[in-house]
Amino acid sequence: MTATAHGGRRTGRPTLEDVAARAGVGRGTASRVINGSPRVRPATRAAVERAVAELGYVPNRAARALAANRTDALALVIPEPETRLFAEPYFSGIIRGVGAELADTDMQLLLTLTGTPKERRRLGQFLAAHRVDGVLLVSVHGADPLPGYLQQIQMPAVLSGRRTADETMPYVDSDNAGGARLATEHLIAGGRRTIATLTGPLDMYVARCRLDGYRQALAAAARVPDPALIAHADFTEEGGRRAMAALLERRPGVDAVFAASDVLAAGARAVLREHGRRVPEDVALVGFDDSSVARHMEPPLTSVRQPIEEMGRAMVRALLARIAEDTTARTQLVLPTELVIRAST
């Protein structure tokens, strides 16, 4: 293997100068080829690539990143406490998708939870120093200042979901209203008369969309939504338990429930069992996410499937396009949902 000469001796690692000399081009031209610049003639590119292969040249990633003012790292930020990260399958699905999409790149991934003010302050300082090239932001609440801060410091970022219908930042979302509509229509078609819903926190656009889809399906069936059948919760199992208990106290004759997440549905299922209500004989139950929770529930849960891992992958593609300043790439994307029918309805 060739190498650079120093005082008559040779080192073991080929350099960029070795590649340029082997290809018969200048160092700057060799660098442009290795860094993917399109401003190189095809014949020159082929010569440099051949020299790289023959010499076994491996670029120094640290030097390249420094020269380009890059860190070759991304942050996946989840503004939730650790307990929710491990309790909700949605987050693990996003992480799997992000990891799979980054597997063939040189990017490193930093997972950060910001469930406390101290964690948020520490993250702000970290991002202000531009210690990463971009941010993937998951589970955004309406009052969260982080998206605005990312815009202020000009940090490329992509959201999982939106804050409003008029979201200006890049995002990847699923058709939450459409999925909720499918779920509620399925319950109506099954002959259910008193159909309730357990919402997520309404400071999140995703929760408002799922509530809107429920209302749209009822309105299309000429049913007037009853406020007493809407129980507000958060996206936790305990939240589902509390909301279901309150719902049964108000409307004990409920015969169907659309829960805005599978984890919420799991909490509702436990309360229904405690009250001697059978699923689906007495109460039909539908969730949202089609996670492992839905498949392992007894009976297995009918649920709206959103392509969670593909959402993670798409977020990475959108963020890398932003970092590369690729103006042709789509950076606002809504993926379809579908209803997976199981024994709970």
Order of alpha helices (4+ residues) and beta strands (2+ residues): beta-beta-alpha-alpha-alpha-alpha-beta-alpha-alpha-beta-alpha-beta-alpha-beta-beta-alpha-beta-alpha-beta-alpha-beta-alpha-beta-alpha-beta-alpha-beta-beta
